[in-house]
């Protein structure tokens, strides 16, 4: 990433990872990502806020060298996960006088994960400040976005908030700022769904802390910078609210078409009743897209054949994923087929215990669906319609 000046003596010095396609060996990255690191030059002291993934640490060091940085007083670590903290050791080697600024919980994680010496830390608490001379840093604890130790750093005079993962997006782009709000919205929503949604209630409380600061710029550690903070702040308030939309998310898998026939019928029946349906064939689906669809949907319908007396492994995975992400979904149910018996419904419902949902009567059929089975599916769709109407998302 080319080093670029955001405001007077505030530089973006991180790295763009154009080629990364998978994060945490789990999350697909269709647009790559970036590891944003920020350098602030005060009249008396210099500070680096967050580092980069160790695979691209040379780019960070090259940027600091190009700026001819000979002294670094502080390295702020907002979050201990290695894509942000992974170059701490190299920074400390290059600048032995540098102190690592973080909170006590983060210090413990950095010691455990990166073997940083305890004597290298300067510990801060909520709303503590550090003077750089003519610039001042304020530290705001924002736990569980998405680790327990996360904090944000606010540059008071320039009104720039550095929230690390909070408000971020996995997006490799040459644009420093979020120029195209629609594309950035989708990337940020995907990131929220995959990373932040399990902590929705806590994230909502931390949004209120950000609003009180009234930043002019939000500079996260993934993706472009927001020079219109209201845009991303309002999006987060919507995603973390209890409001759902008139949508059904339909993850499905079918082995010999019996379940697929049911899925096709269900899709048509939902559309006829004016309900938006988002089907995901689990054999090829992007789990990031599935996660993003779960953010707003009022209902989840999981469709699966029975295999070896239980659900197809792909359906079980989808249930586990939804259970881990904890969307604000209100209703859930299961449809599918079986050959001779099994415990598909019991297994899947047990895998989704974290979801605060009303389970609607499942529809499981033996073999190919018959006329009575399609009638049962139509009754299920009518039930979904009435439930959506009951909570006010269908007028």
Secondary structure, DSSP 8 states (H G I E B T S, - for coil): ---EEEETTEEE--EEETT--EETTTEE-TT-EEE--EEEE-SS-EEEE----GGGHHHHHHHHHHTT-----EEE-S--SHHHHTTHHHHHHH-TT-EEEE-HHHHHHHHHHH---GGGEEE--TT-EEE-SS-EEEEEE-TTSSSTT-EEEEETTTTEEE-TTTT------S-SB---HHHHHHHHHHHIIIIIGGGHHHHHHHHHHHHHH--SEE--SSS-BBS-HHHHHHHHHHHHSS--EEEEEEEE--SSSHHHHHHHHHHHHHHHTT-EEEEEETTT--HHHHHHHHTTEEEEEEEEEEETTEE-HHHHHHHHHHHHHT----EEEEEEEESS---HHHHHHHTTTTS--EE---EEEESS--HHHHHHHHHHHHHHHHHHHHTTS--
